[in-house]
Amino acid sequence: MADTPLQDQSLQTPQASAQDQENRAAQEAARKRGRFGLFFWIPSAWLGFIIFCAVFADLLPLLPNDEMDFLALAAPPMATEEHFLGTDLQGRDILSRILYGARVSLTVGMVATAIGMTFGLMIGLLAGYYRGRVETAITLGLDTLLALPGLVVLLLASVIFGGSLTIVSVSLGILLIPPFARISRANTLNFAQREFVVAAKAMGARDFRIIVFEILPNVVLPVAAYALVLVALAIVIEGALSFLGLSVPSPTPSWGGMIAEGRENLDDSPHVSFIPAIFMFLTVLSFNLVGDTLRSKLADLRESAL
C-alpha cells in the first residue's frame, strides 16, 4: 500500500510531461504569432520618419523649398555641401522639396482615406445589418460609383473646381467609399449572426445600440487595417494627378509634380525625377507592408478566438 502513491506518480508523469510540452508548444506558437517581424518594424520606422519630417519640416535645418541656386542648377546628389540630394532644374534643394512635398502626399492620402473610411464604414454597417431592400439599394449605389472611371472623375473635379488640396482630397475620398463599404458590409454580415447580437435583440435592444455598441467595435478593426493599403493607393493617385499638373499648383512641392519636372531631362539629370520617385515608392511600399501585417495578425486573432 505504501508503494501506491509512487506508482501513481510514475504513471502520471509521462501524461503530465506530454501536456506540458503541448502547453509550451502552444505558448511558443502564440508568441510567434504575436511577433510582427522586420517587415513590420522597418516600414513603420520609415513611415514614422517621413511623417515626422513632414509635420516638423518648418523646424528642421532645411533650405527654403522655393529658393533657387543659379550656381547649382540640376546639381547631382552630394555635389555640394548645401544640397545633399542635389537640386532640380531650377536650382531648388531636392531634399527640402521632398520633405515639404510629403505634406501634400500624406495629407491627401490620409484625409481621403478618412473620408472614405468614415462614410464607407457607416454605409456597410447599414447594408449588412438591415439586409433586404436597404442592402439592395446601397449595393446598387456602390456598384454605380465603382463603375465610374475614377481618373476621369478626378480630372473633371480638378478642371471644374480647381486643383487644390481640398478638392483632390474630397474627390478621392468619395471614390474610396465603395471599397470601405464592401469590407464593412462583409464583416457586418458575419457579426450580425453572432450570439451576442442575437442575445441583444432578444433583450429588446434598439438597432442603433446594437450597431454602435455590439457590431461596430468588431468591424472597425479590419476596416482600419485595410485603410493603410488605401492610404498608399491614394498617395499614388495624388502623384499621378500632380504628374499631370492637376493637383496642387506650382510652386507648392509635391512628389508627383517633382517627378514630372524632370521627365524631359532624364538623360542629363535623372536624379531630379528618380529621387522623389524612390521616396514615393518606399512610402507606398511601407504602407502596404504595415497594412498586410496588421490584417494577417488580425486574422490570426480571429482564428484563435474561434
C-alpha positions in Angstrom: 0.0 0.0 0.0 2.9 2.3 0.7 4.1 2.0 -2.9 0.8 3.1 -4.4 1.4 6.8 -4.4 4.8 6.3 -6.1 3.3 4.1 -8.7 0.5 6.6 -9.4 3.1 9.4 -9.7 5.2 7.4 -12.1 2.1 6.7 -14.2 1.1 10.3 -14.3 4.5 11.7 -15.1 4.5 10.9 -18.8 1.0 12.3 -19.2 1.9 15.4 -17.3 5.1 15.9 -19.3 3.3 15.4 -22.6 0.7 18.0 -21.5 3.4 20.4 -20.5 5.1 20.0 -23.9 1.8 20.8 -25.6 1.3 23.8 -23.5 4.8 25.1 -24.2 4.3 24.5 -27.9 1.0 26.4 -27.8 2.7 29.3 -25.9 5.6 29.4 -28.4 3.2 29.4 -31.3 1.2 32.2 -29.7 4.5 34.2 -29.2 5.4 33.7 -32.8 2.0 34.9 -34.0 2.4 37.9 -31.7 5.7 38.9 -33.3 5.5 41.5 -36.0 8.9 41.0 -37.6 11.2 43.2 -39.6 8.7 43.5 -42.4 6.5 45.5 -40.0 9.1 47.4 -37.9 11.3 48.7 -40.7 8.4 50.1 -42.8 6.9 51.5 -39.6 10.2 53.3 -38.8 10.3 54.7 -42.4 6.7 56.0 -42.1 7.5 57.5 -38.7 10.5 59.3 -40.2 8.5 60.6 -43.2 5.6 61.7 -41.1 7.8 63.4 -38.5 9.7 65.3 -41.2 6.5 66.3 -43.0 5.0 67.7 -39.7 8.1 69.4 -38.4 9.6 70.5 -41.7 9.5 74.1 -40.7 11.6 73.4 -37.6 14.2 71.3 -39.4 17.5 72.8 -40.7 16.4 72.8 -44.3 16.9 75.3 -47.1 13.8 77.1 -48.3 12.0 74.8 -50.7 11.4 77.6 -53.2 14.9 79.2 -53.1 16.8 79.0 -56.4 20.5 78.5 -56.5 21.5 79.5 -60.0 25.1 78.3 -59.4 23.9 74.8 -58.9 21.3 74.1 -61.5 20.4 70.3 -61.6 23.3 69.5 -59.3 23.7 65.8 -58.6 23.5 64.4 -55.1 26.3 65.3 -52.8 27.8 67.6 -55.4 27.8 70.5 -52.9 27.7 70.7 -49.1 24.4 72.7 -49.1 22.4 70.3 -51.3 22.8 66.7 -50.0 20.4 65.2 -52.6 21.2 67.7 -55.3 19.0 70.4 -56.9 16.3 70.4 -59.5 16.3 72.1 -62.9 15.7 75.5 -61.3 18.3 75.1 -58.6 15.9 74.3 -55.7 17.0 71.9 -53.0 15.6 68.4 -53.7 15.7 67.2 -50.0 13.8 70.3 -48.8 11.2 69.9 -51.6 10.7 66.2 -50.9 10.1 66.7 -47.2 7.7 69.6 -47.8 6.1 67.7 -50.6 5.5 64.8 -48.2 2.9 67.1 -46.6 0.8 67.1 -49.7 1.0 63.4 -50.4 0.4 62.3 -46.8 -2.4 64.9 -46.3 -4.2 63.8 -49.4 -3.7 60.1 -48.6 -4.9 60.3 -45.0 -7.7 62.8 -45.5 -9.1 61.0 -48.5 -8.9 57.6 -46.7 -10.5 59.1 -43.6 -13.4 60.4 -45.7 -13.8 57.1 -47.5 -13.5 55.0 -44.3 -16.0 57.1 -42.3 -18.8 57.0 -44.9 -18.0 53.6 -46.1 -18.0 52.1 -42.6 -21.4 53.6 -41.9 -22.9 52.5 -45.2 -21.5 49.0 -44.9 -23.0 48.7 -41.4 -26.4 49.7 -42.6 -26.3 47.4 -45.6 -25.0 44.4 -43.6 -27.4 44.8 -40.7 -30.7 45.6 -42.3 -30.3 43.5 -45.5 -33.3 43.4 -47.8 -34.2 46.5 -49.8 -31.8 48.6 -47.8 -28.9 46.4 -48.8 -30.1 46.2 -52.4 -30.3 50.0 -52.7 -26.9 50.6 -51.1 -25.3 47.9 -53.2 -26.7 49.4 -56.4 -25.4 52.8 -55.4 -21.9 51.4 -54.6 -21.8 49.5 -57.9 -22.7 52.6 -59.8 -19.9 54.6 -58.1 -17.5 51.8 -58.8 -18.5 51.8 -62.5 -17.4 55.4 -62.9 -13.8 55.8 -64.3 -12.0 57.2 -61.2 -9.3 59.0 -63.0 -11.8 60.8 -65.3 -13.9 61.8 -62.3 -10.8 63.3 -60.6 -9.7 65.1 -63.8 -13.2 66.6 -64.1 -13.2 67.7 -60.5 -9.8 69.3 -60.8 -10.8 71.1 -64.0 -14.2 72.3 -62.7 -13.3 73.2 -59.1 -9.5 73.8 -59.5 -6.5 71.8 -58.4 -6.5 72.4 -54.7 -5.6 70.1 -51.8 -9.2 70.2 -50.5 -10.8 69.3 -53.9 -8.3 66.5 -54.6 -8.8 65.0 -51.0 -12.6 65.2 -51.1 -12.9 63.8 -54.6 -10.6 61.0 -53.9 -12.3 60.3 -50.6 -15.7 59.9 -52.4 -14.1 57.3 -54.7 -12.8 55.3 -51.8 -16.2 54.9 -50.2 -17.2 51.7 -52.1 -14.2 49.6 -51.1 -14.6 50.5 -47.5 -18.3 49.9 -47.6 -17.8 46.4 -49.1 -15.3 45.5 -46.3 -17.6 46.9 -43.7 -20.7 45.1 -45.1 -18.9 41.7 -45.3 -17.8 41.9 -41.7 -21.2 43.1 -40.5 -22.9 40.1 -42.2 -20.5 37.9 -40.2 -21.0 39.5 -36.8 -24.8 40.2 -37.2 -25.4 36.5 -36.7 -23.3 36.0 -33.6 -24.7 35.0 -30.3 -24.1 38.4 -28.6 -26.1 40.2 -31.3 -28.9 37.7 -31.2 -29.0 38.0 -27.4 -29.1 41.8 -27.6 -32.1 41.6 -30.0 -33.8 39.1 -27.6 -33.4 41.5 -24.7 -35.1 44.3 -26.7 -32.1 46.4 -27.5 -32.6 49.0 -30.2 -31.0 48.7 -33.6 -28.8 51.8 -33.0 -27.4 50.4 -29.8 -26.7 47.0 -31.4 -25.0 48.6 -34.4 -22.9 51.1 -32.4 -22.0 49.1 -29.3 -22.1 45.5 -30.5 -21.2 45.3 -34.2 -19.1 48.5 -34.8 -16.2 47.6 -32.3 -15.8 44.3 -34.1 -16.0 45.8 -37.6 -13.8 48.8 -37.2 -10.5 46.9 -36.7 -10.4 45.0 -40.1 -11.6 48.2 -41.8 -8.8 50.2 -40.2 -6.2 47.7 -41.2 -7.4 47.8 -44.7 -7.2 51.6 -44.6 -3.4 51.6 -44.6 -3.5 49.9 -48.0 -5.8 52.6 -49.4 -3.7 55.4 -48.0 -0.9 54.0 -50.2 -3.3 53.9 -53.2 -4.4 57.5 -52.5 -0.8 58.7 -52.5 -0.2 57.0 -55.8 -3.3 58.6 -57.3 -2.3 62.1 -56.0 1.1 61.6 -57.5 -0.5 60.8 -60.9 -2.6 63.9 -60.7 0.4 66.0 -59.7 2.3 64.5 -62.6 -0.5 65.6 -64.9 -0.5 69.1 -63.3 -4.0 68.7 -61.9 -3.2 68.6 -58.2 -1.8 71.4 -56.0 -0.5 74.3 -58.2 3.2 75.1 -58.6 5.4 76.2 -56.8 4.0 74.1 -54.0 6.1 70.9 -53.9 4.5 67.5 -54.4 6.1 64.2 -55.2 4.2 63.7 -58.4 5.0 67.2 -59.5 8.7 66.8 -58.8 8.8 63.6 -60.8 7.0 65.4 -63.7 9.5 68.3 -63.6 12.4 66.1 -64.5 10.8 63.8 -67.1 12.2 65.8 -70.1 15.8 65.7 -68.7 16.1 62.0 -67.7 19.2 61.6 -69.8 21.1 64.5 -68.3 19.6 64.8 -64.8 17.9 61.5 -63.9 18.1 62.3 -60.1 15.5 65.1 -60.5 12.8 62.5 -61.1 14.3 59.4 -59.6 14.9 60.7 -56.0 11.3 61.7 -55.4 10.1 58.6 -57.1 12.2 56.5 -54.7 10.7 58.3 -51.7 7.2 57.7 -53.0 7.9 54.1 -53.7 9.3 53.4 -50.2 6.4 55.2 -48.6 3.8 53.4 -50.6 5.5 50.0 -50.0 5.7 50.7 -46.3 2.0 51.4 -46.0 1.3 48.2 -47.9 3.6 46.1 -45.7 2.3 47.5 -42.4 -1.3 47.1 -43.6 -0.8 43.5 -44.7 0.9 42.6 -41.4 -1.9 44.1 -39.4 -4.5 42.2 -41.4 -2.7 38.9 -41.0 -2.3 39.4 -37.3 -6.0 40.3 -37.0 -6.9 37.1 -38.9 -4.8 35.1 -36.5 -6.5 36.6 -33.5 -9.9 35.7 -35.0 -8.8 32.1 -35.6 -7.5 31.8 -32.1 -10.8 33.3 -30.7 -13.0 30.8 -32.5 
